[in-house]
Amino acid sequence: MSRAFGDYCVKDYGVISAPEVTQRKITARDQFVILATDGVWDVVTNEEAVQIVADTPEREKAAKRLVQCAVRAWRRKRRGYAVDDCSAICLFLHHSPLS
């Protein structure tokens, strides 16, 4: 959460400003990258997210579909809790021919 940067007074409540960072070398086999907020990752696994994006016929709708699936998962898996912020961007790495 960008609002957590420098907000050390709430670290006792689980809000941290240190990002979780991983590195991965992108290869020609990689099709896309998903950037999403923790609200998505709290209820959607990596495998589920990949499947959702890969199964979306129109690339420009992939992120919206992923967010919609995450919101539904929040309502199903975490009843009684407010839905966390769910935002996503899908970066496609290969050119798609125009129809």
All heavy atoms as an XYZ file, in Angstrom:
783
protein
N       0.853     -1.178      0.000
C       0.000      0.000      0.000
C       0.891      1.231      0.000
O       1.731      1.390      0.873
C      -0.874      0.016      1.248
C      -1.821     -1.145      1.343
S      -3.034     -1.057      2.680
C      -2.177     -0.371      4.026
N       0.694      2.081     -0.947
C       1.520      3.284     -1.010
C       1.309      4.167      0.205
O       2.220      4.854      0.643
C       1.227      4.061     -2.297
O      -0.122      4.467     -2.329
N       0.126      4.122      0.790
C      -0.116      4.976      1.956
C       0.661      4.506      3.180
O       0.759      5.212      4.166
C      -1.606      5.057      2.255
C      -2.211      3.760      2.733
C      -3.678      3.991      3.088
N      -4.295      2.751      3.479
C      -5.131      2.061      2.736
N      -5.457      2.493      1.548
N      -5.647      0.948      3.168
N       1.241      3.299      3.131
C       1.989      2.773      4.267
C       3.442      3.228      4.279
O       4.113      3.085      5.285
C       1.941      1.240      4.263
N       3.944      3.766      3.176
C       5.340      4.194      3.152
C       5.573      5.253      4.217
O       4.909      6.280      4.249
C       5.744      4.729      1.772
C       5.821      3.652      0.739
C       5.084      3.727     -0.418
C       6.633      2.544      0.939
C       5.165      2.727     -1.375
C       6.714      1.542     -0.010
C       5.972      1.632     -1.163
N       6.501      4.971      5.078
C       6.835      5.920      6.128
C       5.849      5.942      7.279
O       5.995      6.725      8.214
N       4.856      5.094      7.258
C       3.824      5.091      8.292
C       4.183      4.063      9.365
O       3.507      3.066      9.559
C       2.466      4.758      7.665
C       1.314      5.249      8.513
O       1.548      5.718      9.637
O       0.166      5.146      8.058
N       5.290      4.310     10.036
C       5.819      3.357     10.999
C       4.962      3.228     12.255
O       5.063      2.241     12.970
C       7.248      3.748     11.396
C       8.172      3.743     10.203
C       8.642      4.928      9.661
C       8.547      2.549      9.602
C       9.481      4.923      8.564
C       9.381      2.533      8.502
C       9.843      3.723      7.986
O      10.657      3.714      6.889
N       4.086      4.177     12.509
C       3.288      4.118     13.736
C       2.254      2.991     13.700
O       1.737      2.615     14.743
C       2.611      5.466     14.006
S       1.416      5.944     12.756
N       1.983      2.409     12.542
C       1.002      1.330     12.479
C       1.643     -0.041     12.224
O       0.948     -1.009     11.973
C      -0.090      1.612     11.419
C      -0.984      2.763     11.849
C       0.503      1.847     10.057
N       2.959     -0.115     12.340
C       3.627     -1.392     12.084
C       3.199     -2.468     13.073
O       3.186     -3.641     12.744
C       5.141     -1.235     12.075
C       5.757     -0.943     13.415
C       7.257     -0.843     13.313
C       7.807     -0.581     14.700
N       9.235     -0.509     14.716
N       2.797     -2.073     14.287
C       2.333     -3.048     15.275
C       1.010     -3.686     14.869
O       0.604     -4.698     15.436
C       2.179     -2.386     16.645
C       3.516     -1.967     17.238
O       4.560     -2.543     16.838
O       3.530     -1.052     18.084
N       0.331     -3.110     13.878
C      -0.955     -3.626     13.406
C      -0.817     -4.383     12.090
O      -1.807     -4.725     11.446
C      -1.960     -2.483     13.260
C      -2.176     -1.748     14.556
C      -1.527     -0.548     14.807
C      -2.995     -2.286     15.543
C      -1.698      0.121     16.014
C      -3.169     -1.628     16.754
C      -2.519     -0.424     16.980
O      -2.689      0.226     18.169
N       0.419     -4.625     11.659
C       0.648     -5.409     10.460
C       0.859     -4.618      9.191
O       1.037     -5.198      8.128
N       0.828     -3.292      9.261
C       1.073     -2.468      8.079
C       2.570     -2.231      7.980
O       3.182     -1.699      8.898
C       0.313     -1.119      8.159
C       0.617     -0.257      6.943
C      -1.179     -1.354      8.277
N       3.142     -2.668      6.879
C       4.587     -2.509      6.715
C       4.871     -1.698      5.458
O       4.084     -1.687      4.520
C       5.307     -3.871      6.634
C       4.780     -4.688      5.450
C       5.182     -4.636      7.939
C       5.579     -5.912      5.142
N       5.992     -1.019      5.454
C       6.361     -0.223      4.287
C       7.426     -0.913      3.450
O       7.781     -0.430      2.384
C       6.865      1.149      4.727
O       7.995      1.005      5.558
N       7.917     -2.045      3.915
C       8.935     -2.783      3.163
C       8.239     -3.679      2.134
O       7.493     -4.580      2.509
C       9.777     -3.633      4.108
N       8.461     -3.440      0.848
C       7.775     -4.254     -0.168
C       8.345     -5.664     -0.230
O       9.505     -5.906      0.115
C       8.062     -3.497     -1.465
C       9.353     -2.802     -1.215
C       9.345     -2.440      0.252
N       7.531     -6.580     -0.653
C       7.987     -7.943     -0.918
C       8.416     -7.964     -2.381
O       7.608     -7.697     -3.270
C       6.852     -8.928     -0.679
C       7.253    -10.359     -0.893
C       6.112    -11.315     -0.634
O       5.372    -11.124      0.348
O       5.956    -12.250     -1.437
N       9.673     -8.235     -2.627
C      10.213     -8.160     -3.981
C      10.804     -9.509     -4.372
O      11.545    -10.109     -3.596
C      11.314     -7.073     -4.088
C      11.914     -7.042     -5.479
C      10.749     -5.710     -3.709
N      10.449     -9.968     -5.553
C      11.072    -11.154     -6.120
C      11.536    -10.804     -7.524
O      10.994     -9.894     -8.155
C      10.103    -12.351     -6.177
O       8.962    -11.976     -6.941
C       9.654    -12.781     -4.806
N      12.530    -11.523     -7.975
C      13.036    -11.300     -9.328
C      12.877    -12.581    -10.123
O      13.045    -13.680     -9.590
C      14.500    -10.892     -9.302
C      14.726     -9.544     -8.683
C      16.202     -9.147     -8.729
O      17.078     -9.935     -9.049
N      16.461     -7.910     -8.408
N      12.585    -12.402    -11.395
C      12.439    -13.541    -12.294
C      12.894    -13.110    -13.666
O      12.521    -12.037    -14.142
C      10.983    -13.972    -12.345
C      10.700    -15.099    -13.311
C       9.265    -15.523    -13.215
N       8.636    -16.310    -14.179
C       9.102    -17.240    -14.980
N      10.363    -17.509    -14.977
N       8.364    -17.909    -15.803
N      13.698    -13.921    -14.289
C      14.149    -13.623    -15.645
C      13.029    -13.996    -16.616
O      12.546    -15.132    -16.617
C      15.424    -14.395    -15.970
C      16.004    -14.022    -17.295
C      17.359    -14.686    -17.503
C      17.908    -14.220    -18.827
N      19.221    -13.668    -18.711
N      12.606    -13.035    -17.409
C      11.541    -13.271    -18.379
C      12.145    -13.956    -19.599
O      13.192    -13.553    -20.104
C      10.851    -11.949    -18.769
C      10.117    -11.398    -17.545
C       9.891    -12.143    -19.930
C       9.490    -10.050    -17.752
N      11.464    -15.007    -20.057
C      11.918    -15.752    -21.227
C      10.892    -15.623    -22.345
O       9.796    -15.080    -22.146
C      12.107    -17.248    -20.894
O      10.818    -17.833    -20.675
C      12.989    -17.446    -19.669
N      11.224    -16.150    -23.502
C      10.312    -16.104    -24.649
C       9.038    -16.906    -24.387
O       8.005    -16.665    -25.020
C      11.016    -16.634    -25.893
N       9.075    -17.828    -23.446
C       7.892    -18.640    -23.114
C       6.871    -17.872    -22.278
O       5.708    -18.238    -22.231
C       8.319    -19.902    -22.372
C       9.118    -20.860    -23.255
C       9.448    -22.144    -22.536
N       8.212    -22.811    -22.134
C       8.067    -23.493    -20.997
N       9.060    -23.603    -20.157
N       6.927    -24.076    -20.709
N       7.308    -16.832    -21.584
C       6.389    -16.054    -20.746
C       5.443    -15.261    -21.637
O       5.861    -14.628    -22.603
C       7.177    -15.126    -19.826
C       7.979    -15.894    -18.791
O       7.399    -16.775    -18.144
O       9.184    -15.611    -18.656
N       4.173    -15.298    -21.286
C       3.141    -14.645    -22.087
C       2.716    -13.289    -21.527
O       2.393    -12.387    -22.268
C       1.907    -15.550    -22.196
C       2.197    -16.876    -22.877
C       2.618    -16.679    -24.319
O       1.939    -16.001    -25.073
N       3.744    -17.249    -24.688
N       2.674    -13.178    -20.198
C       2.207    -11.947    -19.572
C       2.714    -11.843    -18.148
O       3.187    -12.815    -17.575
C       0.669    -11.839    -19.603
C      -0.054    -13.052    -19.084
C      -0.231    -13.250    -17.718
C      -0.567    -14.000    -19.955
C      -0.902    -14.361    -17.245
C      -1.244    -15.110    -19.493
C      -1.409    -15.305    -18.133
N       2.592    -10.628    -17.603
C       2.925    -10.344    -16.209
C       1.678     -9.755    -15.579
O       1.017     -8.902    -16.177
C       4.097     -9.331    -16.111
C       4.364     -8.938    -14.674
C       5.348     -9.885    -16.771
N       1.363    -10.210    -14.382
C       0.220     -9.670    -13.645
C       0.742     -8.860    -12.469
O       1.477     -9.380    -11.628
C      -0.695    -10.801    -13.119
C      -1.200    -11.673    -14.265
C      -1.857    -10.208    -12.314
C      -1.901    -12.946    -13.803
N       0.374     -7.591    -12.412
C       0.667     -6.736    -11.260
C      -0.661     -6.498    -10.563
O      -1.606     -6.008    -11.183
C       1.264     -5.407    -11.719
C       2.525     -5.489    -12.580
C       2.885     -4.107    -13.111
C       3.666     -6.067    -11.775
N      -0.736     -6.848     -9.293
C      -2.014     -6.712     -8.587
C      -1.781     -6.375     -7.120
O      -0.725     -6.665     -6.565
C      -2.827     -8.003     -8.711
N      -2.784     -5.773     -6.527
C      -2.724     -5.420     -5.112
C      -2.964     -6.660     -4.248
O      -3.431     -7.696     -4.721
C      -3.784     -4.362     -4.767
O      -5.079     -4.888     -5.100
C      -3.545     -3.068     -5.531
N      -2.650     -6.518     -2.971
C      -2.812     -7.645     -2.060
C      -4.260     -8.095     -1.947
O      -4.523     -9.246     -1.629
C      -2.234     -7.324     -0.684
C      -2.938     -6.183      0.028
O      -3.515     -5.320     -0.655
O      -2.893     -6.154      1.262
N      -5.200     -7.226     -2.227
C      -6.609     -7.621     -2.205
C      -6.914     -8.721     -3.206
O      -7.777     -9.561     -2.968
N      -6.193     -8.737     -4.314
C      -6.336     -9.814     -5.296
C      -5.624    -11.059     -4.780
O      -6.192    -12.150     -4.715
C      -5.772     -9.395     -6.679
C      -5.763    -10.583     -7.644
C      -6.577     -8.238     -7.258
N      -4.367    -10.908     -4.369
C      -3.552    -12.071     -3.975
C      -4.026    -12.718     -2.679
O      -3.699    -13.877     -2.421
C      -2.087    -11.680     -3.881
C      -1.568    -11.142     -5.174
C      -0.998     -9.923     -5.382
C      -1.569    -11.790     -6.459
N      -0.659     -9.781     -6.708
C      -0.996    -10.901     -7.389
C      -2.013    -13.031     -6.914
C      -0.843    -11.222     -8.745
C      -1.856    -13.342     -8.260
C      -1.287    -12.453     -9.149
N      -4.784    -11.999     -1.863
C      -5.310    -12.591     -0.626
C      -6.339    -13.682     -0.905
O      -6.543    -14.563     -0.070
C      -5.951    -11.521      0.261
C      -4.938    -10.652      0.980
O      -3.749    -11.019      1.023
O      -5.343     -9.590      1.492
N      -7.005    -13.630     -2.062
C      -8.099    -14.567     -2.336
C      -7.941    -15.342     -3.639
O      -8.721    -16.252     -3.917
C      -9.469    -13.849     -2.319
C      -9.812    -13.352     -0.916
C      -9.506    -12.707     -3.322
N      -6.954    -14.998     -4.451
C      -6.724    -15.668     -5.732
C      -5.280    -16.183     -5.733
O      -4.354    -15.418     -5.479
C      -6.942    -14.695     -6.918
C      -6.619    -15.360     -8.238
C      -8.367    -14.151     -6.925
N      -5.096    -17.462     -6.016
C      -3.745    -18.017     -6.077
C      -3.065    -17.585     -7.373
O      -3.728    -17.144     -8.323
C      -3.761    -19.559     -6.028
O      -4.380    -20.049     -7.232
C      -4.491    -20.084     -4.800
N      -1.756    -17.732     -7.421
C      -1.024    -17.433     -8.652
C      -1.579    -18.247     -9.814
O      -1.777    -17.719    -10.916
C       0.462    -17.754     -8.488
C       1.156    -16.813     -7.537
O       0.645    -15.768     -7.176
N       2.342    -17.206     -7.108
N      -1.814    -19.522     -9.571
C      -2.302    -20.414    -10.623
C      -3.684    -19.989    -11.111
O      -3.961    -20.003    -12.319
C      -2.347    -21.862    -10.118
C      -0.977    -22.458     -9.844
C      -0.340    -21.993     -8.525
O      -1.037    -21.409     -7.652
O       0.876    -22.191     -8.373
N      -4.561    -19.615    -10.179
C      -5.894    -19.145    -10.560
C      -5.811    -17.862    -11.381
O      -6.511    -17.717    -12.390
C      -6.756    -18.905     -9.317
C      -7.163    -20.165     -8.594
C      -7.778    -19.898     -7.234
O      -7.453    -18.880     -6.589
O      -8.604    -20.723     -6.811
N      -4.949    -16.945    -10.964
C      -4.801    -15.675    -11.681
C      -4.307    -15.913    -13.101
O      -4.829    -15.320    -14.064
C      -3.851    -14.748    -10.932
N      -3.320    -16.783    -13.257
C      -2.806    -17.098    -14.588
C      -3.907    -17.697    -15.452
O      -4.075    -17.333    -16.620
C      -1.587    -18.044    -14.489
C      -1.237    -18.652    -15.841
C      -0.396    -17.309    -13.906
N      -4.680    -18.595    -14.886
C      -5.759    -19.230    -15.643
C      -6.817    -18.213    -16.063
O      -7.289    -18.225    -17.204
C      -6.402    -20.349    -14.814
C      -7.215    -21.300    -15.642
C      -6.356    -22.070    -16.627
O      -5.354    -22.668    -16.260
N      -6.731    -22.050    -17.890
N      -7.174    -17.320    -15.160
C      -8.178    -16.284    -15.464
C      -7.701    -15.409    -16.616
O      -8.427    -15.163    -17.578
C      -8.483    -15.434    -14.210
C      -9.227    -16.276    -13.169
C      -9.270    -14.172    -14.578
C      -9.236    -15.672    -11.774
N      -6.472    -14.937    -16.535
C      -5.931    -14.054    -17.579
C      -5.781    -14.811    -18.890
O      -6.168    -14.323    -19.961
C      -4.601    -13.418    -17.123
C      -3.932    -12.667    -18.261
C      -4.849    -12.485    -15.940
N      -5.237    -16.017    -18.834
C      -5.025    -16.807    -20.055
C      -6.338    -17.161    -20.741
O      -6.395    -17.251    -21.972
C      -4.238    -18.068    -19.725
N      -7.394    -17.352    -19.963
C      -8.694    -17.747    -20.523
C      -9.545    -16.572    -20.995
O     -10.644    -16.783    -21.500
C      -9.497    -18.544    -19.497
C      -8.930    -19.934    -19.258
O      -8.062    -20.369    -20.043
O      -9.352    -20.579    -18.271
N      -9.067    -15.349    -20.812
C      -9.830    -14.175    -21.245
C      -9.499    -13.902    -22.708
O      -8.353    -13.600    -23.035
C      -9.490    -12.951    -20.376
O      -9.738    -13.285    -19.002
C     -10.342    -11.747    -20.750
N     -10.502    -14.024    -23.598
C     -10.224    -13.892    -25.031
C      -9.713    -12.512    -25.455
O      -8.878    -12.407    -26.340
C     -11.561    -14.191    -25.703
C     -12.469    -14.701    -24.650
C     -11.873    -14.350    -23.322
N     -10.215    -11.479    -24.832
C      -9.812    -10.119    -25.196
C      -8.839     -9.597    -24.146
O      -9.214     -9.377    -22.996
C     -11.037     -9.214    -25.294
C     -12.034     -9.664    -26.361
C     -13.308     -8.847    -26.314
O     -13.250     -7.676    -26.716
O     -14.337     -9.391    -25.868
N      -7.596     -9.372    -24.548
C      -6.549     -8.956    -23.621
C      -6.918     -7.722    -22.813
O      -6.607     -7.632    -21.635
C      -5.252     -8.676    -24.385
C      -4.582     -9.894    -24.917
C      -3.337     -9.514    -25.665
N      -2.521    -10.687    -25.919
C      -1.322    -10.641    -26.435
N      -0.782     -9.483    -26.776
N      -0.641    -11.747    -26.629
N      -7.578     -6.770    -23.456
C      -7.896     -5.525    -22.764
C      -8.907     -5.723    -21.634
O      -9.112     -4.832    -20.818
C      -8.392     -4.458    -23.749
C      -9.685     -4.786    -24.456
C      -9.534     -5.616    -25.725
O      -8.414     -6.081    -26.023
O     -10.543     -5.819    -26.408
N      -9.511     -6.902    -21.558
C     -10.483     -7.180    -20.493
C      -9.918     -8.099    -19.414
O     -10.604     -8.404    -18.445
C     -11.741     -7.789    -21.096
C     -12.477     -6.827    -22.010
C     -13.741     -7.422    -22.555
C     -14.435     -6.405    -23.461
N     -15.634     -6.964    -24.070
N      -8.678     -8.535    -19.559
C      -8.100     -9.517    -18.636
C      -7.989     -8.991    -17.209
O      -8.366     -9.682    -16.250
C      -6.737     -9.978    -19.149
N      -7.479     -7.784    -17.043
C      -7.315     -7.234    -15.689
C      -8.666     -7.019    -15.024
O      -8.839     -7.332    -13.843
C      -6.528     -5.929    -15.743
N      -9.625     -6.526    -15.782
C     -10.964     -6.299    -15.223
C     -11.590     -7.624    -14.789
O     -12.183     -7.711    -13.712
C     -11.859     -5.608    -16.257
C     -13.231     -5.302    -15.735
C     -14.057     -4.514    -16.731
C     -15.396     -4.142    -16.126
N     -16.176     -3.305    -17.033
N     -11.412     -8.661    -15.594
C     -11.969     -9.967    -15.247
C     -11.287    -10.528    -13.998
O     -11.945    -11.106    -13.129
C     -11.812    -10.929    -16.414
C     -12.436    -12.266    -16.147
C     -12.631    -13.079    -17.412
N     -13.122    -14.384    -17.057
C     -12.411    -15.505    -17.165
N     -11.185    -15.468    -17.656
N     -12.922    -16.652    -16.810
N      -9.977    -10.356    -13.891
C      -9.256    -10.818    -12.710
C      -9.772    -10.124    -11.455
O     -10.021    -10.761    -10.430
C      -7.754    -10.591    -12.876
C      -6.870    -10.941    -11.681
C      -7.022    -12.404    -11.290
C      -5.417    -10.608    -11.991
N      -9.973     -8.821    -11.529
C     -10.491     -8.061    -10.382
C     -11.908     -8.520    -10.039
O     -12.244     -8.699     -8.867
C     -10.432     -6.543    -10.657
C     -11.234     -5.767     -9.631
C      -8.978     -6.075    -10.675
N     -12.734     -8.729    -11.047
C     -14.104     -9.203    -10.786
C     -14.090    -10.557    -10.087
O     -14.861    -10.786     -9.143
C     -14.887     -9.296    -12.099
C     -15.229     -7.959    -12.693
C     -15.781     -8.066    -14.108
O     -15.530     -9.021    -14.842
N     -16.548     -7.051    -14.508
N     -13.203    -11.443    -10.523
C     -13.077    -12.762     -9.877
C     -12.596    -12.625     -8.438
O     -13.071    -13.331     -7.548
C     -12.135    -13.651    -10.677
S     -12.803    -14.172    -12.274
N     -11.678    -11.704     -8.210
C     -11.176    -11.483     -6.849
C     -12.272    -10.947     -5.937
O     -12.411    -11.396     -4.797
C      -9.985    -10.528     -6.877
N     -13.057    -10.017     -6.429
C     -14.152     -9.457     -5.618
C     -15.162    -10.550     -5.275
O     -15.616    -10.661     -4.129
C     -14.820     -8.266     -6.344
C     -16.109     -7.851     -5.650
C     -13.850     -7.090     -6.431
N     -15.497    -11.399     -6.251
C     -16.416    -12.514     -5.977
C     -15.811    -13.470     -4.957
O     -16.497    -13.961     -4.059
C     -16.762    -13.257     -7.268
C     -17.803    -12.557     -8.110
C     -18.396    -13.477     -9.169
N     -17.407    -14.057    -10.063
C     -16.960    -13.485    -11.173
N     -17.414    -12.299    -11.543
N     -16.074    -14.093    -11.927
N     -14.513    -13.722     -5.062
C     -13.843    -14.612     -4.112
C     -13.854    -14.027     -2.706
O     -14.042    -14.755     -1.729
C     -12.409    -14.886     -4.569
N     -13.659    -12.710     -2.592
C     -13.742    -12.049     -1.278
C     -15.109    -12.282     -0.672
O     -15.228    -12.616      0.507
C     -13.490    -10.544     -1.407
C     -12.078    -10.175     -1.148
C     -11.093     -9.968     -2.068
C     -11.469     -9.961      0.125
N      -9.918     -9.647     -1.443
C     -10.113     -9.625     -0.090
C     -11.939    -10.015      1.438
C      -9.228     -9.359      0.931
C     -11.056     -9.746      2.471
C      -9.718     -9.421      2.212
N     -16.143    -12.097     -1.454
C     -17.514    -12.238     -0.928
C     -17.824    -13.682     -0.555
O     -18.581    -13.939      0.381
C     -18.504    -11.701     -1.947
C     -18.392    -10.204     -2.079
C     -19.419     -9.625     -3.010
N     -19.263     -8.169     -3.040
C     -19.311     -7.436     -4.140
N     -19.542     -8.011     -5.307
N     -19.148     -6.145     -4.074
N     -17.230    -14.635     -1.282
C     -17.471    -16.050     -1.023
C     -16.609    -16.567      0.131
O     -17.098    -17.254      1.020
C     -17.195    -16.847     -2.304
C     -17.545    -18.310     -2.222
C     -17.289    -19.047     -3.536
N     -15.862    -19.147     -3.828
C     -15.215    -18.448     -4.765
N     -15.856    -17.592     -5.529
N     -13.916    -18.601     -4.956
N     -15.325    -16.227      0.131
C     -14.382    -16.790      1.102
C     -14.306    -16.024      2.410
O     -13.950    -16.583      3.438
C     -12.978    -16.837      0.495
C     -12.837    -17.761     -0.685
C     -11.427    -17.690     -1.249
C     -11.247    -18.594     -2.454
N      -9.886    -18.499     -3.012
N     -14.599    -14.734      2.363
C     -14.413    -13.897      3.554
C     -15.695    -13.150      3.903
O     -15.710    -11.940      4.041
C     -13.281    -12.889      3.309
C     -12.001    -13.514      2.815
C     -10.946    -13.466      3.872
N      -9.756    -14.184      3.466
C      -8.563    -13.668      3.394
N      -8.372    -12.402      3.673
N      -7.527    -14.408      3.051
N     -16.758    -13.896      4.034
C     -18.053    -13.287      4.363
C     -17.953    -12.496      5.657
O     -17.322    -12.922      6.611
C     -19.119    -14.353      4.506
C     -19.457    -14.953      3.175
C     -20.629    -15.858      3.260
N     -20.799    -16.442      1.931
C     -21.526    -17.468      1.670
N     -22.204    -18.052      2.632
N     -21.626    -17.929      0.450
N     -18.568    -11.350      5.669
C     -18.550    -10.518      6.855
C     -17.401     -9.528      6.887
O     -17.352     -8.661      7.751
N     -16.449     -9.666      5.960
C     -15.327     -8.737      5.870
C     -15.544     -7.805      4.691
O     -16.120     -8.196      3.679
C     -13.998     -9.484      5.648
C     -13.522    -10.253      6.847
C     -13.861    -11.587      7.014
C     -12.736     -9.647      7.818
C     -13.419    -12.305      8.114
C     -12.297    -10.351      8.916
C     -12.641    -11.675      9.053
O     -12.209    -12.379     10.151
N     -15.077     -6.597      4.823
C     -15.122     -5.669      3.693
C     -14.162     -6.178      2.630
O     -13.110     -6.733      2.937
C     -14.716     -4.266      4.141
N     -14.530     -5.981      1.382
C     -13.665     -6.384      0.279
C     -12.469     -5.442      0.248
O     -12.617     -4.228      0.223
C     -14.435     -6.332     -1.063
C     -13.514     -6.619     -2.229
C     -15.607     -7.306     -1.040
N     -11.275     -6.020      0.273
C     -10.051     -5.235      0.226
C      -9.899     -4.631     -1.169
O     -10.542     -5.064     -2.124
C      -8.852     -6.129      0.547
C      -7.603     -5.354      0.933
O      -7.658     -4.107      0.974
O      -6.571     -5.991      1.194
N      -9.015     -3.645     -1.276
C      -8.742     -3.024     -2.564
C      -8.273     -4.088     -3.548
O      -7.325     -4.817     -3.270
C      -7.661     -1.949     -2.408
C      -7.195     -1.416     -3.745
O      -8.061     -1.050     -4.568
O      -5.986     -1.386     -3.984
N      -8.933     -4.174     -4.675
C      -8.572     -5.135     -5.718
C      -8.301     -4.359     -7.000
O      -9.224     -3.836     -7.621
C      -9.696     -6.142     -5.950
S     -10.006     -7.243     -4.552
N      -7.030     -4.277     -7.356
C      -6.612     -3.599     -8.583
C      -5.607     -4.490     -9.290
O      -4.842     -5.197     -8.644
C      -5.951     -2.253     -8.277
O      -6.823     -1.420     -7.568
N      -5.616     -4.428    -10.630
C      -4.682     -5.262    -11.379
C      -4.342     -4.617    -12.718
O      -5.140     -3.863    -13.281
C      -5.271     -6.653    -11.614
N      -3.159     -4.954    -13.191
C      -2.692     -4.584    -14.530
C      -2.095     -5.847    -15.130
O      -1.339     -6.558    -14.464
C      -1.611     -3.481    -14.470
C      -2.182     -2.208    -13.875
C      -1.023     -3.228    -15.857
C      -1.118     -1.143    -13.612
N      -2.430     -6.123    -16.376
C      -1.856     -7.261    -17.078
C      -0.999     -6.739    -18.216
O      -1.480     -5.994    -19.071
C      -2.955     -8.166    -17.629
S      -3.993     -8.876    -16.339
N       0.266     -7.105    -18.202
C       1.212     -6.692    -19.234
C       1.479     -7.879    -20.149
O       2.067     -8.882    -19.721
C       2.523     -6.230    -18.602
C       2.424     -5.142    -17.546
C       3.756     -4.954    -16.848
C       1.961     -3.858    -18.189
N       1.023     -7.791    -21.384
C       1.238     -8.858    -22.343
C       2.564     -8.628    -23.052
O       2.860     -7.520    -23.489
C       0.058     -8.945    -23.312
C      -1.187     -9.448    -22.636
C      -2.072     -8.568    -22.025
C      -1.439    -10.806    -22.575
C      -3.190     -9.022    -21.370
C      -2.576    -11.277    -21.923
C      -3.454    -10.391    -21.313
N       3.351     -9.692    -23.164
C       4.723     -9.570    -23.631
C       4.907     -9.818    -25.125
O       5.960     -9.559    -25.664
C       5.616    -10.524    -22.839
C       5.573    -10.326    -21.320
C       6.363    -11.410    -20.630
C       6.102     -8.954    -20.945
N       3.889    -10.341    -25.770
C       3.998    -10.643    -27.195
C       2.884     -9.936    -27.954
O       1.766     -9.795    -27.458
C       3.914    -12.159    -27.430
C       4.975    -12.912    -26.697
N       6.289    -12.923    -27.098
C       4.927    -13.654    -25.563
C       7.003    -13.647    -26.265
N       6.195    -14.106    -25.313
N       3.167     -9.557    -29.156
C       2.210     -8.878    -30.010
C       1.073     -9.830    -30.358
O       1.281    -10.990    -30.657
C       2.889     -8.393    -31.297
C       1.943     -7.798    -32.268
N       1.335     -6.582    -32.050
C       1.502     -8.231    -33.459
C       0.552     -6.306    -33.075
N       0.643     -7.297    -33.957
N      -0.131     -9.316    -30.304
C      -1.292    -10.087    -30.701
C      -1.819     -9.525    -32.019
O      -2.073     -8.330    -32.115
C      -2.378     -9.975    -29.621
O      -3.548    -10.614    -30.049
N      -1.965    -10.360    -33.045
C      -2.470     -9.853    -34.315
C      -3.877     -9.290    -34.157
O      -4.679     -9.829    -33.409
C      -2.463    -11.062    -35.232
C      -2.179    -12.247    -34.381
C      -1.733    -11.786    -33.041
N      -4.151     -8.209    -34.842
C      -5.477     -7.603    -34.805
C      -6.461     -8.459    -35.572
O      -6.139     -9.029    -36.602
C      -5.434     -6.193    -35.397
C      -4.534     -5.204    -34.663
C      -4.461     -3.885    -35.429
C      -5.063     -4.961    -33.261
N      -7.680     -8.565    -35.067
C      -8.691     -9.363    -35.751
C      -9.335     -8.575    -36.850
O      -9.481     -7.414    -36.807
C      -9.775     -9.803    -34.804
O      -9.368     -9.966    -33.502
